[in-house]
Amino acid sequence: MLTLWGNADSVNVQKVMWCCEEAGVAYQRIDAGRHFGVVDTPEFRALNPNGLVPVINDGGLVVWESNTIVRYLAARYASGTLWPEDPALRSHADRWMDWTNSTLWPALVPLFRAYMRTPPEQRDAKATEAARLESLAALTLLDQALLGREYVAGAHFTMGDIALGCAVWRWFALPVERPTLARLESWFGRLAQRPACRKVVTLPLSR
Ligand SMILES: N[C@@H](CCC(=O)N[C@@H](CS)C(=O)NCC(=O)O)C(=O)O
């Protein structure tokens, strides 16, 4: 059975859990990261020298970096579904996975930290508003890209929706002003109907 290290409320760990659930991969999860610690132990650093979760061990193969894990699992266990076999289609899933880490998540992180990790009296209102606007700009771009698409790679749910959906859930779950982005909301509504998403992603955010 695959072993996954990481706390269940981590955005990056949720990508891996959601992928396993969709692909029907059985896994055991070991709490690590945040208040669970573990990530600074020599044993964990031998698995991931970065000291970050998620990490998996699948039959002796250790993999870290959440999007790499999702790609590995999709290619190995869900080829033709989560992993589009057509390279052109796959490039759409891939680009939104990379965009999640390069553009959307860096915009969302300060917003997430302000509301979930900072007491109200210590919040920097200006920086928080700047983060909201930056997140909104990124999500407006995504909303436009979803024109004529059910999912980010086209007509079918893929690994691209998993990585992106975990980050976008934070936007919807945070107590921020959200102008209507109709295509984004419809797309996320489709993701949120999936039992695997409801089981491991669309849960209350924890502080
Ligand atoms: N680029 C990495 C980032 C991993 C990351 O930042 N993980 C966070 C949790 S989301 C972490 O391990 N933080 C240290 C901790 O929780 O102790 C990935 O996508 O896997």
PDBQT file of the ligand as one rigid body, heavy atoms in Angstrom, charges set to zero:
ROOT
HETATM    1  N1  LIG A 301       6.365  22.885  -3.703  1.00  0.00    +0.000 N 
HETATM    2  C1  LIG A 301       6.050  21.973  -2.619  1.00  0.00    +0.000 C 
HETATM    3  C2  LIG A 301       5.598  22.795  -1.425  1.00  0.00    +0.000 C 
HETATM    4  C3  LIG A 301       5.353  21.901  -0.220  1.00  0.00    +0.000 C 
HETATM    5  C4  LIG A 301       4.992  22.722   1.010  1.00  0.00    +0.000 C 
HETATM    6  O1  LIG A 301       5.210  23.939   1.073  1.00  0.00    +0.000 OA
HETATM    7  N2  LIG A 301       4.451  22.015   2.000  1.00  0.00    +0.000 N 
HETATM    8  C5  LIG A 301       4.075  22.660   3.238  1.00  0.00    +0.000 C 
HETATM    9  C6  LIG A 301       2.646  22.277   3.602  1.00  0.00    +0.000 C 
HETATM   10  S1  LIG A 301       1.489  22.819   2.371  1.00  0.00    +0.000 SA
HETATM   11  C7  LIG A 301       4.999  22.170   4.335  1.00  0.00    +0.000 C 
HETATM   12  O2  LIG A 301       5.459  21.054   4.308  1.00  0.00    +0.000 OA
HETATM   13  N3  LIG A 301       5.278  23.036   5.318  1.00  0.00    +0.000 N 
HETATM   14  C8  LIG A 301       6.087  22.678   6.459  1.00  0.00    +0.000 C 
HETATM   15  C9  LIG A 301       5.273  22.132   7.575  1.00  0.00    +0.000 C 
HETATM   16  O3  LIG A 301       4.050  21.967   7.436  1.00  0.00    +0.000 OA
HETATM   17  O4  LIG A 301       5.851  21.849   8.626  1.00  0.00    +0.000 OA
HETATM   18  C10 LIG A 301       4.980  20.986  -3.068  1.00  0.00    +0.000 C 
HETATM   19  O5  LIG A 301       4.166  21.364  -3.925  1.00  0.00    +0.000 OA
HETATM   20  O6  LIG A 301       4.954  19.838  -2.579  1.00  0.00    +0.000 OA
ENDROOT
TORSDOF 0
